Amino acid sequence: MSSPDLPTIEAADPANFPLDSFKIAIAVVLSNALHLPLSTAFSGVDYGKKGVDFTVAVPRFRLKANPAELIENFTSTFTPNHYLERCIGDAAFLHFYVRTPTLLKLVLDRIHLPPSPSRPSFGSNVQGTGKKVIVEFSSPNIAKPFHAGHLRSTIIGTVLSNISEANGWDVVRMNYLGDWGKQFGLLAVGFERYGSEELLAQNAIMHLFDVYVRVNRDAAHEKESSQQRLTDEKAREVFRKMESGDEATLSLWRRFRELSIKKYQEVYNRLHVRFDVYAGESLVRSERIQAAMAALEAKNLLTDKTSKESDTNWKETKAALKKGVPDSVDDGDEDDASGEAPAKAVDLSQWKLGKPVVQKPDGTTIYIMRDIAGAFQRYEEYKFDKMIYVVGNQQEAHVAQFFRILSLLDAPFADRLEHVSFGKVNGMSTRKGDVKFLEEILDMAKEAMLAQMQQKEDKFQDVEDPDATADQIGMTCVKIQDMRAKRIHSYNFEPQRMTSFEGDTGAYLQYAHVRLRSVERRVAPTVVLPDDLSQINLDLLAEPKAREIVFILGTYPDVVRTALKTYEPSNIVSFSFRLSHAISSAWETLIVMGQERELAQARLFLYTSARDVLASAMRLLSLSPLSRMIYRRPNRDVTVTTALYPEPMSAGHPILPSVLPSAPALQDVETTPEQIAKGVGKVATPADTPIFICAFDECYRLFPNRDRLMAHRKRDHGTEEAGDVITWNE
């Protein structure tokens, strides 16, 4: 078949999205047959389901003719071409199947093309070229350790930054520290009461946090018991000194800030997280704040707010303080208004957003005002095209107020701001009943992985750095549990399930990559890829499983593009598991070892391509793909259903499982994966005597090849009798 030239469509990018070539080919035949604009036809081509490559819903084009007649005419006159193999009609849909040789060549060749300015590495694109985005994420408060809320913001923000870069955007990764406000005043008062230089030197963050919790309880007790609120008064006085530039106060503030950032950077390095800018409330210029206040005044947006109006959330705050680590205090621990004089606020009641305070009665600023002024300051400095705030859904009201005020101020960038929200993590309590800190979570996951690795003593000795390997697997487990579902959903923290090798977990994903990496090592030097990859005969990849894998690989650039539109790391996670499952089901069909050289090279090329794409997806998720690891499945009981039988066992033999009533004679033939999945596996003993085993629904997974089972049998058992139960450790 000749290869027709494909027309250019603005929405298509076949150079970076190889499956776009097939979408264009479908659009061409649709446009000609249904008299549609080419761009309209292209927009109607979707990925198919249940084995279908692409699907078109004909009614979406709103044509005058009967859809059933159009589909009948189209399918009856359809002619295969270089890109499309066949088309079938199904009710109101047209289902297209692409030519396998063209699919293999377009996708596999594109994966291995070296990157260039107009053609980045596979999975990336240039659609964001020339555009700048600021991604603000993590943003802990100084003197407070990371907890689960910071973990979610940090992971999601890192992945969205990676995805934005993969889509061609210039990304500024910004950590906006909570390093200003009355909270520092409280910390300073607390350190004067409870601080210890010795404890500060041992673990600055944890000691400052303990001090902060204790002084907050003091303040809460004073307020609850109607005592004179000395703690709050002292804290406000400290903050006034900070804003007026008192050097002694600022010196203490700088010390606590630097100690906090140093500790945060240790955690970020462990998580493979980086920032371009460590910003903070303290770095918002006072003249910028004054200009924003003047703009609010000029637009008549300011109104008064009394202390009674500001006291509506005290019950919730008090309850949080009693627990020890109040997230609510993290999110807004500055009094809106206090004393008799009113504070300055913006009335957003008509949008059901309340009446947020922007300036306290004593003239000091509050965090929302610093957010407003900071946004103007960032736009002046970066001229961003988009700014994303990765903040939990507990802060939705604050972010909505902040965005609305910027809109009322006619900020030129107001429509460029986006809030990426996320749900909570449930079940994060420690033995003390307080919130579980991030380092404790990571250490727990690492220890769980290390314990599993140590159960294989022989292989454990071969791991170069078992502690680091266990840490990487543990972090993968933590991150994958966080990103598996859509970010808006809350989830339960489940350490045992999270660190399991069973199911879609981070450990399984690392194992999938390690196994792909091991293929090349195991077959070398007998099978190696040629320097010129075009010499590989892709026509030998004729198995349906090979086609399935290649099609999944071809969808990767679309997955990356869609993940940017939806801001969903779960899109990348789902793709990674889908690819891993497809590879796992191919090992017994697409064997490399012992095959004819050209066939072995073609299959090795397929696995290498899958490895590279899986590694790329994992890096987008801020994971470090491992090359080696120790993997141990739990013990499984397997029942031997036959004794040794020297003669052939044909269909209907009384010992053959009833699930295969029509099974052919199995003597001297390979057992198929389908038979294995139904409970029959065949191995050869040293005397080449067949033995058949049944292992309920786990048989195929437990006995992936005959050599390993034979070695197990020789080492641990000898001759099994019918009905014996053996144990298999993968």
Rosetta blueprint (number, residue, H / E / L):
1 M L
2 S L
3 S L
4 P L
5 D L
6 L L
7 P L
8 T L
9 I L
10 E L
11 A L
12 A L
13 D L
14 P L
15 A L
16 N L
17 F L
18 P L
19 L L
20 D H
21 S H
22 F H
23 K H
24 I H
25 A H
26 I H
27 A H
28 V H
29 V H
30 L H
31 S H
32 N H
33 A H
34 L H
35 H L
36 L L
37 P L
38 L H
39 S H
40 T H
41 A H
42 F H
43 S H
44 G L
45 V E
46 D E
47 Y E
48 G L
49 K L
50 K L
51 G L
52 V L
53 D L
54 F E
55 T E
56 V E
57 A E
58 V H
59 P H
60 R H
61 F H
62 R L
63 L L
64 K L
65 A L
66 N L
67 P H
68 A H
69 E H
70 L H
71 I H
72 E H
73 N H
74 F H
75 T H
76 S H
77 T H
78 F L
79 T L
80 P L
81 N L
82 H L
83 Y L
84 L E
85 E E
86 R E
87 C E
88 I E
89 G E
90 D E
91 A L
92 A L
93 F E
94 L E
95 H E
96 F E
97 Y E
98 V E
99 R L
100 T H
101 P H
102 T H
103 L H
104 L H
105 K H
106 L H
107 V H
108 L H
109 D H
110 R H
111 I H
112 H L
113 L L
114 P L
115 P L
116 S E
117 P L
118 S L
119 R E
120 P L
121 S L
122 F L
123 G L
124 S L
125 N L
126 V L
127 Q L
128 G L
129 T L
130 G L
131 K L
132 K E
133 V E
134 I E
135 V E
136 E E
137 F L
138 S L
139 S L
140 P L
141 N E
142 I L
143 A L
144 K L
145 P L
146 F L
147 H E
148 A H
149 G H
150 H H
151 L H
152 R H
153 S H
154 T H
155 I H
156 I H
157 G H
158 T H
159 V H
160 L H
161 S H
162 N H
163 I H
164 S H
165 E H
166 A H
167 N L
168 G L
169 W L
170 D E
171 V E
172 V E
173 R E
174 M E
175 N E
176 Y E
177 L E
178 G E
179 D L
180 W L
181 G L
182 K H
183 Q H
184 F H
185 G H
186 L H
187 L H
188 A H
189 V H
190 G H
191 F H
192 E H
193 R H
194 Y H
195 G L
196 S L
197 E H
198 E H
199 L H
200 L H
201 A H
202 Q H
203 N L
204 A H
205 I H
206 M H
207 H H
208 L H
209 F H
210 D H
211 V H
212 Y H
213 V H
214 R H
215 V H
216 N H
217 R H
218 D H
219 A H
220 A H
221 H H
222 E H
223 K H
224 E H
225 S L
226 S L
227 Q L
228 Q L
229 R L
230 L H
231 T H
232 D H
233 E H
234 K H
235 A H
236 R H
237 E H
238 V H
239 F H
240 R H
241 K H
242 M H
243 E H
244 S H
245 G L
246 D L
247 E H
248 A H
249 T H
250 L H
251 S H
252 L H
253 W H
254 R H
255 R H
256 F H
257 R H
258 E H
259 L H
260 S H
261 I H
262 K H
263 K H
264 Y H
265 Q H
266 E H
267 V H
268 Y H
269 N H
270 R H
271 L H
272 H L
273 V L
274 R L
275 F L
276 D L
277 V E
278 Y E
279 A E
280 G E
281 E H
282 S H
283 L H
284 V L
285 R L
286 S H
287 E H
288 R H
289 I H
290 Q H
291 A H
292 A H
293 M H
294 A H
295 A H
296 L H
297 E H
298 A H
299 K L
300 N L
301 L L
302 L E
303 T E
304 D E
305 K E
306 T L
307 S H
308 K H
309 E H
310 S H
311 D L
312 T L
313 N L
314 W H
315 K H
316 E H
317 T H
318 K H
319 A H
320 A H
321 L H
322 K H
323 K H
324 G L
325 V L
326 P L
327 D H
328 S H
329 V H
330 D H
331 D H
332 G H
333 D L
334 E L
335 D L
336 D L
337 A L
338 S L
339 G L
340 E L
341 A L
342 P L
343 A E
344 K E
345 A E
346 V E
347 D L
348 L L
349 S H
350 Q H
351 W H
352 K L
353 L L
354 G L
355 K L
356 P L
357 V E
358 V E
359 Q E
360 K L
361 P L
362 D L
363 G L
364 T L
365 T E
366 I L
367 Y H
368 I H
369 M H
370 R H
371 D H
372 I H
373 A H
374 G H
375 A H
376 F H
377 Q H
378 R H
379 Y H
380 E H
381 E H
382 Y H
383 K L
384 F L
385 D L
386 K E
387 M E
388 I E
389 Y E
390 V E
391 V L
392 G L
393 N H
394 Q H
395 Q H
396 E H
397 A H
398 H H
399 V H
400 A H
401 Q H
402 F H
403 F H
404 R H
405 I H
406 L H
407 S H
408 L H
409 L L
410 D L
411 A L
412 P L
413 F L
414 A H
415 D H
416 R H
417 L E
418 E E
419 H E
420 V E
421 S L
422 F L
423 G L
424 K L
425 V E
426 N E
427 G L
428 M L
429 S E
430 T L
431 R L
432 K L
433 G L
434 D L
435 V E
436 K L
437 F E
438 L H
439 E H
440 E H
441 I H
442 L H
443 D H
444 M H
445 A H
446 K H
447 E H
448 A H
449 M H
450 L H
451 A H
452 Q H
453 M H
454 Q H
455 Q L
456 K L
457 E H
458 D H
459 K H
460 F H
461 Q L
462 D L
463 V L
464 E L
465 D L
466 P H
467 D H
468 A H
469 T H
470 A H
471 D H
472 Q H
473 I H
474 G H
475 M H
476 T H
477 C H
478 V H
479 K H
480 I H
481 Q H
482 D H
483 M H
484 R L
485 A L
486 K L
487 R L
488 I L
489 H L
490 S L
491 Y E
492 N E
493 F L
494 E L
495 P H
496 Q H
497 R H
498 M H
499 T L
500 S L
501 F L
502 E L
503 G L
504 D L
505 T L
506 G H
507 A H
508 Y H
509 L H
510 Q H
511 Y H
512 A H
513 H H
514 V H
515 R H
516 L H
517 R H
518 S H
519 V H
520 E H
521 R H
522 R H
523 V H
524 A L
525 P L
526 T L
527 V L
528 V L
529 L L
530 P L
531 D L
532 D L
533 L H
534 S H
535 Q H
536 I L
537 N L
538 L H
539 D H
540 L H
541 L L
542 A L
543 E L
544 P H
545 K H
546 A H
547 R H
548 E H
549 I H
550 V H
551 F H
552 I H
553 L H
554 G H
555 T H
556 Y H
557 P H
558 D H
559 V H
560 V H
561 R H
562 T H
563 A H
564 L H
565 K H
566 T H
567 Y L
568 E L
569 P H
570 S H
571 N H
572 I H
573 V H
574 S H
575 F H
576 S H
577 F H
578 R H
579 L H
580 S H
581 H H
582 A H
583 I H
584 S H
585 S L
586 A L
587 W L
588 E L
589 T L
590 L L
591 I L
592 V L
593 M L
594 G L
595 Q L
596 E L
597 R H
598 E H
599 L H
600 A H
601 Q H
602 A H
603 R H
604 L H
605 F H
606 L H
607 Y H
608 T H
609 S H
610 A H
611 R H
612 D H
613 V H
614 L H
615 A H
616 S H
617 A H
618 M H
619 R H
620 L H
621 L L
622 S L
623 L L
624 S L
625 P L
626 L L
627 S L
628 R L
629 M L
630 I L
631 Y L
632 R L
633 R L
634 P L
635 N L
636 R E
637 D E
638 V E
639 T E
640 V L
641 T L
642 T L
643 A L
644 L L
645 Y L
646 P L
647 E L
648 P L
649 M L
650 S L
651 A L
652 G L
653 H L
654 P L
655 I L
656 L L
657 P L
658 S L
659 V L
660 L L
661 P L
662 S L
663 A L
664 P L
665 A L
666 L L
667 Q L
668 D L
669 V L
670 E L
671 T L
672 T L
673 P H
674 E H
675 Q H
676 I H
677 A H
678 K L
679 G L
680 V L
681 G E
682 K E
683 V E
684 A E
685 T L
686 P L
687 A L
688 D L
689 T L
690 P E
691 I E
692 F E
693 I E
694 C E
695 A L
696 F H
697 D H
698 E H
699 C H
700 Y H
701 R H
702 L H
703 F L
704 P L
705 N L
706 R H
707 D H
708 R H
709 L H
710 M H
711 A H
712 H H
713 R H
714 K H
715 R H
716 D H
717 H L
718 G L
719 T L
720 E L
721 E L
722 A L
723 G L
724 D L
725 V E
726 I E
727 T E
728 W E
729 N L
730 E L
